[in-house]
């Protein structure tokens, strides 16, 4: 169950990173490296969340 909690938190962080890029105009004036960093953080959080979620599903299947 703890894998899913961490996965949901990572999904929230990834969602916030992607929304920040599209919604907030201050990122238009930000340097290229900052915008790229926000994107990379979002992608890494998303991939980690999916990995943890799938690990939780795999562990659940073994315990049945």
N, C-alpha and C positions, 0 to 999 in steps of 0.2 A: 504493500500500500504506500510506503514512503517513496517509492520510485514515481508513482503517479503524482504525488504532491509536488515533488521537485519538478517533474515534467510540466505540470500546470503552471508553476511559477516561471519556468523558463519560457513557456509559450506566452505568458503575459509580457515578459521582458522583450521577447521577439516582436510581438504585436506592437508594443509601445515604440520600439525602434523603427518599425516600418511606418507607423502612423506619424511619428515625428518627422520623417522625411517628406511626407506628402502634405501634412497639415500646417506645419509651422514655417512661416516665411523666413525666420531668422537663419534657417539652414541654407537658404539661397545665398546669403552673404558669407557663409562659413567657408573656410578653406576646403579644398578638395579632399585633403587627408581626413578631416573631421567627418565629412559626409561619407567617405569610404569606410571610415572606422565604425560609424553608426550602422552602415549596411552589413559589414562583416560581423559585428556583434549580434545583429538580428539573425543572420544566417546561422551562425554558430549556435546560438541559443535554440533556434528552431530545430536544427539537426540533433542537438543534444537532447532536446525534449522528446523528439520522435524516438530516438534510441532508448531513452529511459522508459518511455511508454511501452515500447515493444518488449523490452527486457521484463517489465512488470507482467505483461501478458504471457511471456514464455515461462516465467517462474510460476505463475498461477496455474498454467497448464500442467506443469510437472507435479505440483502439489495435490492435484485432484486424484 
